[in-house]
Amino acid sequence: MNPPPRAVPSRLAASAGSGATVLRTAAAALWLFAAGTAHAVLDCELNGRKVDPSDGSSTAGKTGLMRCKERETGELQREQQIQNGVFMGLARFYEKGKLAREHTLNAKGNIHGPAREFAPNGQVVREAVYDDGQEHGLVRSFYPGGQLRRVTFYPAVGTDRAFVEFTERGQMSALRCGEAPMLAPAADDARLCGFAGGPSQVELFDAGGILRSRVSYLAGKRVRSQSFYDNGKPSVQDEIVGSQRTERQFSSEGVKRRETVWLLIERSAVRQREQEFSEKGALIRDQRWNPAGEPIGDDSYHLNGRPRSKSAYRGTGDARTVEITEFYDSGQRAAHGRYLVAGRGRQVPVGTHRRFSEKGILLAESSFDAKGRVTRERSWNEGGELQHDEHVFEDGSRKAYTP
């Protein structure tokens, strides 16, 4: 489960927190406010006198609470403290006369301390604590009805480390665990993330109340997950046991269609085996790799279960080769040849390649040099009689072979 991007706190808070404590002037603060009321003409006053916050000279050296109203409607739009001409202290913003958000600015113009946002009914929909423009600790958001929507923990350094989300019904919809419990008292991530009492068992739902996944964590690490289709059938299973990770994919009918196994090495994963299955669950391909990620086998199968082809890899480096044998659905060998494994998985034919009939009769034979160029070709009919035998030269010209 990939985590969603860090949520933008609010129209003003997002700008205040960006740039990691960038200094903002009073004019910049005014611009942020004006962005939300681009079409409104405001009348502001401070200590009973009119001021223009875009004109620093009108507020220079003054201290008090500036209040701004929309000229046309008379509705209060903004309240903000000024200290000795600097926008510093409490700041409140209103929409249609109702408090929409409030926070405190420090001397640098960055949000510092508690910050809240409100729904039109007065319900708090977001609350956070800022440290010089950066969110710190627990940040909570709520649905307009008051139900908890999301809890995120922001460390002193870095991005969000843990979060949990809930649907409006109160069911958990997403979870990301940190390296230690971080979400209390808003959420019991010590239990949810498997920090006590063994692996956890967590169920995640969508907004309609449908179960979407089951997840298991141990000491903050996801060790198993399972997602579901709308009909309740499994979609994907992902499990980690020791240094091995296994992912299984299913059709909407519940039939396994693919299984992939990785070897976990530090922060990377090396694919070790991948199997593909038909719509009815029959194995149709089986690929295998060594711990270095080099292929060691690739087998495919007919729907009747008999082999379709088998590839066996040998050697190392520039001498690495693969022998490929193809089969009819009857099980009879159809073709055989050896290839030099070149860069990026390219296969260069070398040696003698043969093709057979379903009765096992040799039908064709081609010989290749070390560079993959065909040097001789022969063919026979079903009765085993030689039909042609030719030398093939480097320029592509041919000549009938003479003993």
C-alpha positions in Angstrom: 0.0 0.0 0.0 1.5 3.0 -1.2 0.9 6.1 1.2 -0.9 9.2 -0.2 1.0 12.5 -0.6 1.3 14.7 2.4 -2.0 16.5 2.7 -2.0 20.3 2.1 -3.0 21.7 5.5 -5.1 24.7 4.3 -5.0 27.4 1.8 -3.1 29.7 4.1 -1.3 27.1 6.2 0.1 25.3 3.2 1.7 28.4 1.9 3.0 29.3 5.4 4.6 25.9 5.8 6.2 25.7 2.4 9.8 26.6 1.8 10.9 25.5 5.3 10.6 28.7 7.3 11.0 31.2 4.4 10.6 34.7 5.7 7.4 36.4 4.7 6.6 40.1 4.8 3.3 41.7 5.7 2.6 42.2 2.1 3.1 38.5 1.4 0.6 37.7 4.2 -1.9 40.1 2.7 -1.5 38.5 -0.7 -2.3 35.1 0.7 -5.4 36.4 2.3 -6.4 38.4 -0.8 -6.1 35.2 -2.9 -9.2 33.8 -1.2 -11.2 37.0 -1.6 -9.9 38.1 -5.0 -13.2 39.8 -6.0 -14.0 41.5 -2.6 -13.1 45.0 -1.7 -12.1 45.2 2.0 -12.2 48.0 4.5 -9.7 47.5 7.4 -9.3 49.4 10.6 -6.8 49.3 13.5 -7.6 50.9 16.8 -10.5 52.7 15.3 -8.6 54.1 12.3 -8.6 53.0 8.7 -5.5 51.2 7.5 -4.4 49.6 4.3 -2.4 46.4 5.0 -0.9 46.5 1.5 0.6 49.9 2.4 3.2 49.3 5.1 3.3 53.0 6.0 -0.3 52.8 7.3 0.5 50.2 9.9 4.2 51.1 10.6 5.0 51.1 14.3 1.4 50.3 15.3 0.1 47.6 17.6 -3.4 46.2 18.0 -6.0 44.0 16.3 -6.7 44.8 12.7 -10.3 44.0 11.5 -11.3 43.8 7.8 -14.8 43.7 6.4 -16.1 43.3 2.9 -17.3 46.7 1.8 -20.3 45.5 -0.2 -21.8 43.1 2.5 -20.2 44.4 5.7 -19.3 40.8 6.6 -16.2 40.3 8.7 -13.4 38.7 6.6 -10.2 39.0 8.7 -8.9 39.7 12.1 -5.1 39.9 12.7 -2.8 41.1 15.4 -0.1 43.6 14.6 2.8 44.2 16.9 4.9 47.3 16.2 3.9 47.2 12.5 4.6 43.5 12.1 1.8 41.0 11.4 2.5 38.8 14.4 0.2 36.9 16.8 -3.4 35.7 16.3 -4.9 35.6 12.8 -8.5 34.7 12.0 -10.2 34.3 8.6 -13.9 34.2 8.0 -16.2 33.1 5.1 -19.7 34.5 4.9 -19.2 35.9 8.3 -18.3 32.6 9.9 -14.9 31.6 11.3 -13.1 29.4 8.7 -9.6 29.2 10.1 -7.3 30.5 12.8 -3.7 30.3 13.7 -0.8 32.3 15.1 2.1 33.9 13.2 5.6 34.4 14.6 7.9 37.3 14.0 9.1 35.7 10.7 5.5 35.4 9.4 5.4 31.6 9.8 2.6 29.8 11.5 3.7 28.8 14.9 1.6 27.0 17.5 -2.0 25.6 17.3 -4.0 26.0 14.0 -7.6 25.1 13.3 -10.0 25.0 10.4 -13.8 25.0 10.7 -16.8 23.9 8.8 -19.7 26.4 8.2 -21.6 24.8 11.1 -18.6 25.6 13.4 -17.4 22.1 13.6 -13.6 21.8 13.7 -12.5 20.0 10.5 -8.7 20.2 11.0 -6.4 20.9 13.9 -2.6 20.9 13.9 0.4 22.3 15.8 3.1 24.2 13.8 6.8 24.8 14.6 8.0 27.8 12.7 5.9 27.0 9.6 6.2 23.2 9.8 3.5 20.8 11.1 4.8 18.9 14.1 3.3 16.0 16.0 -0.3 14.8 15.5 -2.5 16.5 12.9 -6.2 15.6 12.9 -8.9 16.1 10.3 -12.6 15.6 10.8 -15.8 15.2 8.7 -18.3 18.1 8.9 -20.3 15.9 11.3 -17.4 15.6 13.7 -16.3 12.0 12.9 -12.5 11.5 12.8 -11.3 11.4 9.2 -7.5 11.2 9.4 -4.7 11.3 11.9 -1.1 12.0 10.8 2.1 12.2 12.8 4.7 14.5 11.5 8.2 14.1 13.0 10.5 17.1 13.8 12.5 16.2 10.6 11.3 14.6 7.4 7.9 13.8 6.0 4.9 12.1 7.6 5.9 8.9 9.3 2.5 7.4 10.2 -1.2 7.9 9.5 -4.6 6.3 9.7 -7.8 7.2 7.8 -11.4 6.5 8.5 -14.6 6.5 6.4 -17.5 8.7 7.5 -19.0 5.5 8.9 -16.1 5.2 11.3 -14.5 2.2 9.5 -10.7 2.3 8.9 -9.8 2.9 5.3 -6.0 3.3 5.2 -3.1 2.8 7.6 0.6 3.5 7.4 2.7 2.4 10.4 5.9 4.1 11.7 8.9 2.6 13.2 7.3 3.0 16.6 3.8 3.8 17.9 3.1 7.4 17.1 -0.7 8.0 16.7 -1.9 7.7 20.3 -4.2 8.8 21.8 -6.0 9.4 18.5 -5.4 5.8 17.3 -4.0 2.7 19.0 -1.2 2.1 16.5 0.7 0.0 19.1 -2.0 -2.6 18.5 -2.8 -1.8 14.9 0.8 -2.0 13.8 1.8 -5.1 15.8 4.1 -3.6 18.3 2.6 -5.7 21.1 1.2 -9.2 21.2 2.4 -10.5 17.8 1.2 -9.6 14.2 -1.9 -7.4 14.0 -5.0 -8.1 11.9 -6.5 -5.0 10.3 -9.5 -4.7 8.0 -9.8 -1.7 5.6 -13.1 -0.6 4.0 -14.2 1.8 1.3 -16.8 4.7 1.8 -19.6 2.3 1.0 -18.7 -0.1 3.8 -17.3 -2.8 1.5 -14.2 -4.7 2.8 -11.3 -3.8 0.5 -8.3 -5.3 2.2 -6.9 -7.2 5.2 -3.5 -6.2 6.4 -1.1 -7.7 9.0 1.7 -5.7 10.6 4.5 -6.8 12.9 6.6 -4.2 14.6 5.4 -1.6 12.1 6.3 -3.7 9.1 3.6 -5.0 6.7 4.0 -8.8 6.6 0.8 -9.7 4.9 -2.0 -8.0 2.9 -5.0 -9.2 0.9 -7.2 -7.0 -1.3 -10.7 -7.9 -2.6 -12.9 -7.4 -5.6 -16.5 -6.0 -5.2 -17.8 -9.5 -5.0 -15.6 -10.3 -2.0 -13.2 -12.6 -4.0 -9.5 -12.1 -3.3 -7.7 -9.8 -5.8 -4.1 -9.7 -4.6 -2.3 -11.3 -1.7 1.1 -10.2 -0.5 3.1 -12.0 2.2 6.5 -11.7 3.7 8.1 -14.6 5.6 11.7 -14.2 6.6 13.6 -12.9 3.6 11.0 -14.1 1.1 8.1 -12.0 -0.3 5.3 -13.7 -2.2 2.6 -12.0 -4.3 -0.4 -13.8 -5.7 -2.9 -12.3 -8.1 -6.4 -13.7 -8.7 -9.2 -13.3 -11.2 -12.6 -12.0 -10.1 -13.7 -15.6 -9.9 -11.1 -16.4 -7.3 -8.7 -18.3 -9.6 -5.0 -17.7 -9.0 -3.5 -16.3 -12.2 0.0 -15.3 -11.1 2.4 -16.0 -8.2 5.7 -14.1 -7.9 8.4 -14.8 -5.2 11.2 -12.3 -4.4 14.3 -12.6 -2.3 14.6 -9.5 0.0 18.1 -8.1 0.2 18.5 -5.0 2.4 16.4 -2.4 0.6 15.9 -4.2 -2.7 14.2 -7.4 -3.9 15.4 -9.9 -6.4 12.8 -11.9 -8.3 13.2 -15.7 -7.8 10.2 -17.3 -9.3 7.1 -16.4 -11.3 4.3 -18.7 -12.3 1.4 -17.9 -14.6 -1.9 -19.8 -14.6 -4.8 -20.2 -17.0 -8.3 -19.0 -16.4 -9.1 -22.4 -14.9 -6.0 -22.4 -12.7 -3.7 -24.7 -14.8 0.0 -23.8 -14.7 1.1 -22.4 -18.1 4.5 -20.9 -17.4 7.1 -21.2 -14.7 10.2 -18.9 -14.6 13.1 -19.1 -12.1 16.1 -16.9 -11.3 19.2 -17.3 -9.1 19.9 -14.9 -6.2 21.8 -12.7 -8.5 18.7 -12.2 -10.7 20.0 -14.4 -13.6 17.4 -16.7 -15.2 18.0 -20.4 -14.5 14.8 -21.9 -16.0 11.8 -21.0 -18.0 9.1 -23.7 -18.7 5.8 -23.4 -20.3 2.9 -25.8 -20.5 -0.1 -26.7 -22.8 -3.5 -26.5 -21.2 -3.6 -30.3 -20.9 -0.7 -30.0 -18.5 2.0 -31.4 -20.8 5.2 -29.3 -21.4 5.2 -26.7 -24.2 8.8 -25.7 -23.8 11.7 -26.0 -21.4 14.6 -23.6 -21.1 17.7 -24.6 -19.1 20.4 -22.0 -18.4 24.1 -22.9 -17.9 27.4 -21.2 -17.4 28.3 -17.7 -16.3 29.3 -14.4 -17.9 30.0 -14.4 -21.6 29.8 -18.2 -21.7 26.3 -18.3 -20.4 24.0 -20.5 -22.6 20.4 -21.7 -22.7 19.1 -24.9 -24.2 15.5 -24.7 -25.3 13.3 -27.7 -26.1 9.8 -27.4 -27.5 7.1 -30.0 -27.3 3.8 -30.9 -29.0 0.7 -31.1 -26.8 1.1 -34.9 -27.1 4.3 -34.7 -25.2 6.5 -35.5 -28.2 9.6 -33.3 -28.7 9.1 -30.7 -31.5 12.4 -28.8 -31.5 15.7 -28.4 -29.7 18.5 -25.8 -29.9 21.2 -24.0 -27.9 21.6 -20.3 -27.6 24.3 -18.0 -26.3 22.8 -15.5 -23.8 24.0 -12.1 -25.0 23.4 -8.6 -23.4 19.9 -7.6 -22.3 18.6 -11.2 -22.6 19.3 -11.4 -26.3 19.7 -15.0 -27.5 22.2 -16.0 -30.3 21.7 -19.4 -31.8 24.8 -21.6 -31.8 25.5 -25.3 -32.6 23.0 -27.5 -34.2 19.2 -26.9 -34.0 16.7 -29.6 -34.9 13.0 -29.8 -35.6 10.9 -33.0 -35.4 7.5 -34.3 -36.5 4.9 -35.4 -34.0 6.1 -39.0 -34.7 9.6 -38.1 -33.7 11.0 -38.0 -37.2 13.8 -35.4 -37.9 12.4 -32.9 -40.3 15.0 -30.0 -40.3 18.4 -29.3 -39.0 20.3 -25.9 -39.0 23.9 -25.4 -38.0 25.2 -22.0 -36.6 28.6 -20.7 -35.9 29.8 -18.9 -32.7 28.4 -15.6 -34.0 24.9 -17.0 -34.7 25.2 -17.2 -38.4 23.7 -20.2 -40.1 26.2 -22.3 -41.9 24.3 -25.3 -43.1 20.6 -26.3 -43.5 19.1 -29.7 -44.1 15.5 -31.0 -44.3 13.7 -34.3 -44.6 10.2 -35.5 -45.5 7.9 -37.5 -43.2 9.5 -40.6 -44.6 12.9 -39.6 -43.5 14.2 -38.9 -47.0 16.6 -36.0 -47.4 15.0 -33.1 -49.4 17.8 -30.6 -49.4 21.2 -30.0 -48.0 22.9 -26.6 -48.4 25.9 -24.6 -47.3 25.1 -21.0 -46.3 27.8 -18.5 -46.7 28.4 -15.3 -44.9 26.9 -13.2 -47.7 23.7 -15.3 -47.5 24.4 -17.2 -50.8 23.8 -21.0 -50.8 25.3 -24.0 -52.4 24.2 -27.6 -52.4 26.4 -29.7 -50.1 28.7 -32.2 -51.8 30.2 -35.0 -49.6 
